[in-house]
């Protein structure tokens, strides 16, 4: 047959033209199941192909397959399955056939209601599953003239199931998302004009879509074959510095146990010693103690209950010296305070523990007093006295109703009142010709170096005036402010570095970490333009950090220089790096030497391409 292509040639053409071919799967038959006598009649798709002017060649390599050339040589292959037996085989075969189709044609006779119902209930779900949500055109063709039109009377149901109505066909097409056609007869008009027009539209649409996908793939392939610009890798992550938790409350609590630098001693009414404490700590949380130690006069306190509490609870032994004379060669002996209330005196140790631990464990204080007294009235009496002692007008009137955070804030901020003031001061630092008063109790509690200095065999242990060398007055004041308040706010990177050096000198590690974090935060927030023009020497900061054993900061600064290599390598200070430091920076620099080399090669390539285009 001249119109038939050899099978191997057709297969090769399909392989070469896969992106420019059309595959149609035709399912079902145009005839009724009882009309077996008309088996020789050509099917819908065959009739269209034989009569269409678009078809150049037509061949049948197998009874169920047709091959043709359409639209100037585009391969067309039709798989016909009139008995739906494709779904009786294994699932892989049917899925491959349906999934590889570009157009699906479903045919049924309008006079075969049984087969239509089987298609709707059994085969359509299987086709949907094989398509797997792919958008493929589907044509549902209802063929034939209805022999027994169903009665429209709602009471008549005898002949309603004899044929497939138009509404049933439309409903199936709607559920499938398909195009619905009714072909009353298989003549030239219905096959070529009606069915053929729709089929040709979908064939052209499929070819256009494949052509567009092929063009996108070709552009992507061409883009991959071009010389690509080098990829700039991300800079190394800078080391993370973790802050150290505050131990302010524990420092003060430990001060009560060690009893260093105690300047007040509490006695019972029978003059037996109960506990030693520190005036500055007591006065920082209570106006009662301020009255007791002459920090305030009764005229300065507007709450009469505070004055009454001070007078009813305590009495100062007039034989003891209360104020520290500045010119004395030795510290004054502790002031003797008599506790008049015996019940309160029995709980004094627990109350002092509560005050020194930050006044933030009220429930625990209640528990301890209840266990000790075992009397609800006495317990309530003592707790009311404690509330009155710790009352601060305008801030916290009901201790039990206040949160622990509020009480702690009150405790910290109150101690600030005694920072850099001569009130209750028992040591004076001389620095750069100026004097700075302080309190040994706070210094000993917060700084181990000063604890050793004031309690060991050192000259400072018995001296009121203590000289300070190696730091400026402002830096030392910032250092003392941290000891008193557990907070610091450096004004600049250089001030933070000076404070870091002072913290290292006195071995206050948490303050050293705070300064490190401040320096790092400020440098990270500095824009590149400011970093390039600043007079701040990062290399000088690095040298100081190393000299003062700030390993975390020195490591971070090395990484920071390496990450901003293009900026720092142009500065004169870069030459001050040691050989070891420069090797580290070169190894971790960003961008790397390899990237800069690849970038130069790419620029040369782009320049050569532009020159070539200009000449052409």
C-alpha positions as CSV (number, residue, x, y, z in Angstrom):
1,X,0.0,0.0,0.0
2,X,1.5,3.3,-1.0
3,X,-0.1,5.2,1.9
4,X,1.3,2.9,4.6
5,X,4.6,3.7,6.3
6,X,6.9,0.9,7.4
7,X,6.7,0.4,11.2
8,X,10.3,1.0,11.9
9,X,10.4,4.2,9.8
10,X,7.3,5.5,11.6
11,X,8.8,4.7,15.0
12,X,12.0,6.6,14.0
13,X,10.0,9.6,12.8
14,X,8.1,9.6,16.1
15,X,11.3,9.6,18.1
16,X,12.7,12.5,16.1
17,X,9.5,14.5,16.0
18,X,8.1,13.8,19.5
19,X,7.8,17.5,20.2
20,X,6.0,18.0,16.9
21,X,3.5,15.1,16.8
22,X,-0.1,14.5,17.9
23,X,-1.4,11.4,19.7
24,X,-5.2,10.7,19.8
25,X,-6.8,8.0,21.9
26,X,-10.3,7.1,20.7
27,X,-12.4,5.1,23.3
28,X,-15.8,3.5,22.7
29,X,-17.8,2.8,19.6
30,X,-20.5,4.6,17.5
31,X,-22.7,1.5,17.3
32,X,-25.1,0.0,19.7
33,X,-24.2,-3.3,21.4
34,X,-26.9,-5.1,19.4
35,X,-25.9,-3.7,16.0
36,X,-23.1,-6.2,15.3
37,X,-24.2,-6.5,11.7
38,X,-22.7,-3.1,10.8
39,X,-19.2,-4.0,11.9
40,X,-17.7,-3.1,8.5
41,X,-18.8,0.5,8.8
42,X,-15.8,2.9,9.2
43,X,-15.5,4.6,12.6
44,X,-15.7,8.3,13.4
45,X,-12.0,9.1,13.5
46,X,-11.2,6.9,10.5
47,X,-13.9,8.5,8.5
48,X,-12.6,12.0,9.4
49,X,-9.0,11.1,8.5
50,X,-9.9,9.6,5.1
51,X,-12.0,12.6,4.1
52,X,-9.9,15.5,5.6
53,X,-7.8,17.7,3.4
54,X,-5.2,18.1,6.1
55,X,-4.1,14.5,5.9
56,X,-1.2,13.8,3.6
57,X,-0.6,10.1,4.3
58,X,-2.6,7.5,6.0
59,X,-1.5,4.0,7.2
60,X,-2.6,1.3,9.6
61,X,0.4,-0.6,11.1
62,X,-2.1,-2.5,13.4
63,X,-5.9,-2.9,13.5
64,X,-6.2,-0.6,16.5
65,X,-3.7,1.9,15.3
66,X,-3.6,4.6,12.6
67,X,-0.8,6.7,11.4
68,X,-0.9,9.8,9.2
69,X,0.8,13.0,8.3
70,X,-1.1,16.3,8.8
71,X,-0.5,20.0,8.5
72,X,2.5,19.6,6.2
73,X,4.2,16.5,7.7
74,X,3.4,16.5,11.4
75,X,3.1,12.8,12.5
76,X,-0.4,11.8,13.8
77,X,-1.1,8.5,15.6
78,X,-4.5,7.2,16.6
79,X,-5.1,4.4,19.1
80,X,-8.6,3.0,18.9
81,X,-10.2,1.0,21.7
82,X,-13.8,0.4,20.7
83,X,-14.4,-2.3,23.4
84,X,-12.7,-0.5,26.3
85,X,-10.5,-3.6,26.7
86,X,-7.5,-1.4,27.4
87,X,-8.7,-1.1,31.0
88,X,-9.0,-4.9,31.3
89,X,-5.2,-5.2,31.0
90,X,-2.6,-4.1,33.6
91,X,-2.8,-0.6,35.1
92,X,0.6,0.4,33.8
93,X,-0.4,-0.2,30.1
94,X,-3.6,1.8,30.3
95,X,-2.0,4.6,32.3
96,X,0.8,4.9,29.8
97,X,-1.6,5.1,26.9
98,X,-4.0,7.6,28.4
99,X,-1.2,9.7,30.0
100,X,0.7,9.9,26.6
101,X,-2.3,11.2,24.7
102,X,-2.7,14.7,23.5
103,X,-6.4,14.4,22.7
104,X,-9.0,11.9,24.0
105,X,-12.2,11.1,22.1
106,X,-15.0,9.2,24.0
107,X,-17.8,7.8,21.8
108,X,-21.1,6.2,22.7
109,X,-24.4,5.5,21.0
110,X,-27.3,7.5,22.3
111,X,-29.5,4.4,22.1
112,X,-27.3,2.3,24.4
113,X,-28.1,3.5,27.9
114,X,-26.5,0.5,29.6
115,X,-23.0,1.1,28.0
116,X,-23.3,4.8,28.8
117,X,-23.9,4.1,32.4
118,X,-20.9,1.7,32.5
119,X,-18.7,4.4,30.9
120,X,-19.9,7.0,33.5
121,X,-19.5,4.8,36.5
122,X,-16.5,2.6,35.7
123,X,-14.3,4.0,32.9
124,X,-14.5,7.8,33.4
125,X,-13.0,7.5,37.0
126,X,-10.2,5.4,35.6
127,X,-9.4,7.9,32.9
128,X,-9.3,10.7,35.4
129,X,-6.9,8.7,37.6
130,X,-4.7,8.0,34.6
131,X,-4.6,11.7,33.6
132,X,-3.6,12.7,37.2
133,X,-5.0,16.2,36.9
134,X,-3.2,16.9,33.6
135,X,-5.0,19.3,31.3
136,X,-5.7,17.3,28.2
137,X,-8.6,18.1,25.7
138,X,-11.4,15.5,25.9
139,X,-14.2,15.3,23.3
140,X,-17.4,13.3,24.2
141,X,-19.3,12.4,21.1
142,X,-22.9,11.2,21.4
143,X,-23.7,9.5,18.1
144,X,-27.0,8.5,16.5
145,X,-30.6,9.5,16.4
146,X,-32.7,8.6,19.4
147,X,-35.3,5.9,18.5
148,X,-37.5,6.1,21.6
149,X,-37.7,9.6,22.9
150,X,-38.5,9.6,26.7
151,X,-41.8,10.9,27.8
152,X,-41.6,14.2,29.6
153,X,-44.6,13.4,31.8
154,X,-43.4,13.1,35.4
155,X,-45.8,10.1,36.0
156,X,-44.5,8.1,33.1
157,X,-41.3,6.1,33.7
158,X,-41.8,3.1,31.4
159,X,-39.5,4.3,28.5
160,X,-37.3,6.8,30.4
161,X,-34.3,4.5,30.5
162,X,-34.3,3.4,26.8
163,X,-31.8,6.1,25.5
164,X,-29.3,8.6,26.7
165,X,-30.7,12.2,26.9
166,X,-28.8,15.3,26.0
167,X,-28.8,16.5,29.6
168,X,-27.1,13.3,30.7
169,X,-24.4,13.7,28.1
170,X,-23.9,17.4,29.0
171,X,-23.7,16.5,32.8
172,X,-21.0,13.9,32.0
173,X,-19.0,16.4,30.0
174,X,-19.3,19.0,32.7
175,X,-18.0,16.6,35.4
176,X,-15.1,15.6,33.1
177,X,-14.4,19.2,31.8
178,X,-14.9,17.9,28.3
179,X,-16.4,19.3,25.0
180,X,-19.8,17.7,24.2
181,X,-20.9,17.0,20.6
182,X,-24.1,15.3,19.3
183,X,-23.7,13.7,15.9
184,X,-27.2,12.5,14.7
185,X,-25.6,10.7,11.7
186,X,-22.2,10.0,10.4
187,X,-22.4,12.0,7.2
188,X,-19.9,14.4,5.7
189,X,-21.3,17.4,7.5
190,X,-21.2,15.9,11.0
191,X,-17.8,14.2,10.6
192,X,-15.8,16.8,8.7
193,X,-17.4,20.1,9.6
194,X,-18.7,19.5,13.1
195,X,-16.5,16.8,14.7
196,X,-13.5,17.6,12.4
197,X,-13.6,21.3,13.1
198,X,-13.3,20.7,16.9
199,X,-10.7,18.0,16.5
200,X,-8.5,20.2,14.2
201,X,-8.7,23.1,16.7
202,X,-7.4,20.9,19.5
203,X,-4.7,19.4,17.3
204,X,-3.4,22.9,16.4
205,X,-3.6,24.0,20.0
206,X,-1.6,21.0,21.1
207,X,1.1,21.6,18.5
208,X,1.4,25.3,19.5
209,X,1.7,24.3,23.2
210,X,4.5,21.8,22.4
211,X,6.3,24.4,20.2
212,X,6.2,26.9,23.0
213,X,7.6,24.4,25.5
214,X,10.3,23.4,23.1
215,X,11.3,27.1,22.6
216,X,11.5,27.6,26.4
217,X,13.6,24.5,26.7
218,X,15.9,25.6,23.9
219,X,16.4,29.0,25.5
220,X,17.1,27.4,28.9
221,X,19.7,25.1,27.2
222,X,21.3,28.0,25.4
223,X,21.4,29.9,28.7
224,X,23.1,27.0,30.4
225,X,25.8,26.8,27.7
226,X,26.7,30.5,28.1
227,X,29.6,31.6,30.2
228,X,27.9,32.2,33.6
229,X,29.1,34.9,36.0
230,X,30.9,33.5,39.0
231,X,28.8,32.8,42.1
232,X,29.7,34.9,45.1
233,X,29.6,32.6,48.2
234,X,28.2,33.9,51.4
235,X,30.8,35.2,53.9
236,X,31.7,33.1,56.9
237,X,29.4,33.5,59.9
238,X,31.0,35.6,62.6
239,X,31.4,33.9,65.9
240,X,28.5,34.3,68.3
241,X,29.1,35.8,71.7
242,X,26.7,34.8,74.4
243,X,26.0,37.1,77.4
244,X,26.5,35.9,80.9
245,X,23.5,35.8,83.3
246,X,23.4,38.3,86.1
247,X,24.4,37.2,89.6
248,X,23.6,40.5,91.3
249,X,21.2,39.1,93.9
250,X,23.4,36.1,94.7
251,X,26.4,38.4,95.2
252,X,24.4,40.4,97.8
253,X,23.0,37.3,99.5
254,X,26.5,35.9,99.8
255,X,27.6,39.1,101.4
256,X,25.3,38.5,104.3
257,X,26.8,35.0,104.9
258,X,30.4,36.1,104.7
259,X,29.8,39.2,106.9
260,X,32.7,41.0,105.3
261,X,32.8,44.8,105.9
262,X,29.8,44.6,108.2
263,X,29.1,48.0,109.8
264,X,26.0,47.2,111.8
265,X,25.2,44.5,114.4
266,X,21.7,43.6,115.6
267,X,21.2,42.6,119.2
268,X,18.2,41.2,121.1
269,X,16.9,43.0,124.2
270,X,19.1,40.8,126.4
271,X,22.1,42.1,124.4
272,X,22.8,38.8,122.7
273,X,24.2,39.2,119.2
274,X,21.8,38.1,116.5
275,X,23.3,39.1,113.1
276,X,25.7,41.5,111.4
277,X,24.6,43.4,108.3
278,X,25.5,46.4,106.1
279,X,24.0,49.9,106.4
280,X,24.1,50.7,102.7
281,X,22.2,47.5,101.8
282,X,19.6,48.0,104.4
283,X,19.1,51.7,103.6
284,X,18.8,51.0,99.9
285,X,15.5,49.1,100.5
286,X,14.0,50.8,103.5
287,X,13.4,54.3,104.8
288,X,13.1,52.8,108.3
289,X,16.8,52.0,108.2
290,X,17.5,55.5,106.7
291,X,15.9,57.0,109.8
292,X,17.7,54.6,112.1
293,X,21.2,55.5,110.7
294,X,20.5,59.2,110.3
295,X,20.5,59.1,106.5
296,X,17.1,60.9,106.7
297,X,15.5,62.9,109.4
298,X,11.8,62.4,110.5
299,X,11.0,65.6,108.7
300,X,12.1,64.1,105.4
301,X,9.7,61.1,105.7
302,X,6.1,62.0,105.0
303,X,4.6,58.6,106.0
304,X,4.1,58.6,109.8
305,X,3.8,54.8,109.9
306,X,7.5,54.5,108.8
307,X,8.6,56.8,111.6
308,X,6.5,54.8,114.2
309,X,7.9,51.5,112.9
310,X,11.5,52.7,113.3
311,X,10.9,54.0,116.8
312,X,9.0,50.9,118.0
313,X,11.2,48.2,116.5
314,X,14.8,49.5,116.8
315,X,17.0,51.5,119.1
316,X,20.6,52.4,118.4
317,X,23.2,52.0,121.2
318,X,24.4,55.6,121.7
319,X,27.8,54.3,122.8
320,X,28.6,53.1,119.3
321,X,29.8,55.4,116.5
322,X,27.3,55.6,113.6
323,X,29.1,57.7,111.1
324,X,32.5,57.0,109.6
325,X,35.0,59.9,110.0
326,X,36.9,60.4,106.8
327,X,40.3,60.9,108.4
328,X,40.3,57.8,110.6
329,X,43.1,55.3,110.2
330,X,40.8,52.4,111.0
331,X,37.2,51.6,110.1
332,X,34.6,52.4,112.8
333,X,33.3,49.4,114.8
334,X,29.8,48.2,113.8
335,X,26.9,50.2,115.1
336,X,24.9,48.3,117.8
337,X,21.1,48.1,117.1
338,X,18.7,46.7,119.7
339,X,15.6,45.0,118.3
340,X,12.8,45.8,120.8
341,X,10.3,43.4,119.4
342,X,11.3,39.9,120.6
343,X,9.0,38.1,118.1
344,X,10.4,40.2,115.2
345,X,13.9,39.6,116.5
346,X,13.5,35.8,116.4
347,X,12.7,36.1,112.7
348,X,15.4,38.7,111.9
349,X,17.7,36.2,110.2
350,X,15.0,35.1,107.8
351,X,14.1,38.7,107.1
352,X,17.7,39.7,106.4
353,X,18.0,36.8,104.0
354,X,14.9,38.0,102.2
355,X,16.2,41.5,101.9
356,X,19.7,40.5,100.8
357,X,18.4,38.1,98.2
358,X,16.7,41.0,96.4
359,X,13.3,41.1,98.3
360,X,11.8,38.8,95.6
361,X,10.9,35.7,97.5
362,X,7.9,36.8,99.6
363,X,6.2,33.4,99.6
364,X,9.3,31.7,100.9
365,X,9.6,34.3,103.7
366,X,6.0,33.6,104.7
367,X,6.7,29.9,104.8
368,X,9.8,30.3,106.9
369,X,8.2,32.6,109.5
370,X,5.1,30.3,109.8
371,X,7.3,27.3,110.5
372,X,9.3,29.2,113.0
373,X,6.5,30.9,115.0
374,X,3.7,28.3,114.5
375,X,1.3,31.0,115.5
376,X,-0.9,32.8,112.9
377,X,-1.3,36.0,114.9
378,X,2.4,36.3,115.5
379,X,3.2,35.5,111.9
380,X,0.8,38.2,110.6
381,X,2.3,40.7,113.1
382,X,5.9,40.0,111.8
383,X,4.8,40.1,108.1
384,X,3.1,43.5,108.6
385,X,6.2,44.9,110.2
386,X,8.3,43.7,107.2
387,X,5.8,45.3,104.8
388,X,6.1,48.5,106.6
389,X,9.9,48.4,106.6
390,X,10.0,47.8,102.9
391,X,7.3,50.3,102.1
392,X,8.3,52.9,99.4
393,X,5.8,55.7,98.9
394,X,4.7,56.2,95.3
395,X,6.3,52.9,94.1
396,X,5.0,49.9,96.0
397,X,2.5,50.1,98.8
398,X,1.5,46.5,99.1
399,X,4.4,44.1,99.0
400,X,2.4,41.0,98.6
401,X,0.4,42.4,95.7
402,X,3.6,43.5,93.9
403,X,5.3,41.2,91.5
404,X,8.8,39.9,92.2
405,X,10.1,41.8,89.1
406,X,8.8,45.1,90.5
407,X,10.4,44.5,93.9
408,X,13.7,43.5,92.2
409,X,13.7,46.7,90.1
410,X,13.0,48.7,93.3
411,X,16.0,47.0,95.0
412,X,18.4,47.7,92.2
413,X,17.4,51.3,91.5
414,X,17.5,52.2,95.2
415,X,21.1,51.2,95.6
416,X,21.8,53.6,92.8
417,X,21.0,56.4,95.3
418,X,24.2,55.7,97.1
419,X,26.4,55.6,94.0
420,X,29.1,58.3,94.0
421,X,27.8,59.9,97.2
422,X,29.5,60.4,100.6
423,X,26.5,59.1,102.5
424,X,27.5,56.1,104.5
425,X,30.7,55.9,102.5
426,X,33.6,54.1,104.1
427,X,36.2,54.3,101.4
428,X,37.4,57.1,99.0
429,X,39.2,56.4,95.8
430,X,41.6,59.1,94.5
431,X,42.0,59.1,90.7
432,X,43.4,61.8,88.4
433,X,43.3,64.4,91.3
434,X,39.6,63.7,92.0
435,X,37.9,61.7,94.8
436,X,35.2,59.1,94.4
437,X,33.4,57.9,97.5
438,X,32.2,54.3,97.7
439,X,31.0,51.6,100.1
440,X,33.2,48.6,100.9
441,X,30.2,46.3,101.3
442,X,29.0,46.8,97.7
443,X,32.6,46.5,96.3
444,X,33.4,43.4,98.3
445,X,30.1,41.7,97.3
446,X,30.4,42.5,93.5
447,X,34.2,42.2,92.9
448,X,36.5,39.4,94.1
449,X,39.6,41.5,93.5
450,X,38.3,44.2,95.8
451,X,37.1,41.6,98.3
452,X,40.7,40.3,98.6
453,X,42.1,43.9,98.6
454,X,39.9,45.1,101.5
455,X,40.1,41.9,103.6
456,X,43.6,40.7,103.1
457,X,47.1,41.8,104.2
458,X,47.0,44.7,101.9
459,X,47.5,48.4,102.6
460,X,44.0,49.2,101.4
461,X,42.4,47.0,104.1
462,X,43.1,49.7,106.8
463,X,43.0,52.8,104.6
464,X,40.2,55.2,103.9
465,X,41.9,56.7,100.8
466,X,42.7,54.3,98.0
467,X,44.6,55.5,94.9
468,X,43.6,54.1,91.5
469,X,46.0,54.0,88.6
470,X,45.7,52.9,84.9
471,X,42.2,54.1,84.2
472,X,40.5,57.4,83.8
473,X,38.0,58.9,86.2
474,X,35.0,58.5,83.8
475,X,35.9,54.9,83.1
476,X,36.3,54.0,86.8
477,X,32.9,55.8,87.6
478,X,31.3,53.6,84.9
479,X,32.9,50.6,86.5
480,X,31.5,51.5,90.0
481,X,28.1,52.2,88.5
482,X,28.0,48.7,87.2
483,X,28.9,47.3,90.6
484,X,26.1,49.3,92.2
485,X,23.3,48.8,89.6
486,X,24.3,45.8,87.5
487,X,24.0,47.8,84.3
488,X,26.2,50.0,82.1
489,X,25.7,52.1,79.0
490,X,29.0,53.0,77.3
491,X,28.8,56.2,75.1
492,X,31.1,54.9,72.4
493,X,33.2,52.0,71.3
494,X,36.4,53.5,72.7
495,X,34.7,54.0,76.1
496,X,33.5,50.4,76.0
497,X,37.0,49.2,75.3
498,X,38.4,51.3,78.2
499,X,35.7,49.8,80.5
500,X,36.5,46.3,79.2
501,X,40.2,46.9,80.2
502,X,39.1,48.1,83.7
503,X,36.8,45.1,84.1
504,X,39.7,42.8,83.1
505,X,41.9,44.5,85.7
506,X,39.4,43.8,88.5
507,X,38.3,40.4,87.0
508,X,34.6,41.3,86.6
509,X,33.9,38.9,83.8
510,X,30.3,39.7,83.2
511,X,31.0,43.4,82.7
512,X,33.8,42.4,80.3
513,X,31.3,40.3,78.2
514,X,28.8,43.2,78.2
515,X,31.5,45.5,76.8
516,X,32.4,42.9,74.2
517,X,28.8,42.6,73.1
518,X,28.4,46.4,72.9
519,X,31.5,46.8,70.7
520,X,30.4,43.9,68.4
521,X,26.8,45.4,68.1
522,X,28.1,48.8,67.2
523,X,30.6,47.5,64.6
524,X,27.9,45.3,63.0
525,X,25.5,48.2,62.6
526,X,28.1,50.4,61.0
527,X,27.5,50.8,57.2
528,X,30.4,50.0,54.8
529,X,30.8,53.6,53.8
530,X,31.2,54.7,57.4
531,X,33.5,51.7,58.1
532,X,35.8,52.8,55.2
533,X,36.0,56.5,56.4
534,X,36.0,56.1,60.2
535,X,39.1,57.1,62.1
536,X,38.5,54.2,64.6
537,X,41.3,51.7,64.3
538,X,39.9,48.1,64.3
539,X,43.4,46.7,64.3
540,X,44.1,48.7,67.5
541,X,41.0,47.3,69.1
542,X,42.2,43.8,68.1
543,X,45.6,44.4,69.8
544,X,44.0,45.7,73.0
545,X,41.5,42.8,73.1
546,X,44.4,40.3,72.8
547,X,46.6,42.0,75.4
548,X,43.8,42.1,77.9
549,X,42.8,38.4,77.4
550,X,39.5,39.1,75.6
551,X,39.7,36.0,73.4
552,X,36.1,36.1,72.2
553,X,36.4,39.7,71.0
554,X,39.8,39.3,69.4
555,X,38.6,36.2,67.4
556,X,35.5,38.1,66.3
557,X,37.5,41.1,65.2
558,X,39.8,38.9,63.1
559,X,36.7,37.5,61.4
560,X,35.3,41.0,61.0
561,X,38.4,42.2,59.2
562,X,38.4,39.2,57.0
563,X,34.8,39.6,56.1
564,X,35.4,43.3,55.2
565,X,38.7,42.5,53.5
566,X,38.3,45.0,50.6
567,X,37.8,47.8,53.1
568,X,40.5,47.1,55.6
569,X,43.2,46.0,53.1
570,X,43.3,49.6,51.8
571,X,43.9,51.1,55.2
572,X,47.4,51.8,56.6
573,X,46.5,50.0,59.9
574,X,46.3,46.7,57.9
575,X,50.1,46.6,57.8
576,X,50.1,46.5,61.7
577,X,48.7,43.0,61.6
578,X,51.1,40.3,62.7
579,X,52.1,37.5,60.3
580,X,49.8,35.0,62.0
581,X,46.9,37.5,62.0
582,X,47.4,38.3,58.3
583,X,47.5,34.6,57.3
584,X,44.3,34.1,59.2
585,X,42.6,37.1,57.4
586,X,43.9,35.9,54.0
587,X,42.6,32.4,54.6
588,X,39.1,33.6,55.6
589,X,38.8,36.7,53.4
590,X,35.6,37.6,51.6
591,X,35.4,37.8,48.7
592,X,38.0,35.1,48.1
593,X,40.9,35.3,45.7
594,X,39.3,32.6,43.6
595,X,36.1,34.6,43.2
596,X,38.0,37.8,42.2
597,X,40.0,35.8,39.6
598,X,36.8,34.3,38.1
599,X,35.2,37.7,38.1
600,X,38.1,39.2,36.1
601,X,37.9,36.4,33.6
602,X,34.2,36.9,33.2
603,X,34.6,40.6,32.7
604,X,37.2,40.0,30.0
605,X,34.8,37.5,28.3
606,X,31.9,40.0,28.3
607,X,34.2,42.8,27.0
608,X,35.4,40.6,24.2
609,X,31.8,39.7,23.2
610,X,30.8,43.4,23.1
611,X,33.8,44.2,21.0
612,X,33.0,41.4,18.6
613,X,29.4,42.5,18.3
614,X,30.5,46.1,17.7
615,X,32.8,45.0,14.8
616,X,30.1,42.8,13.3
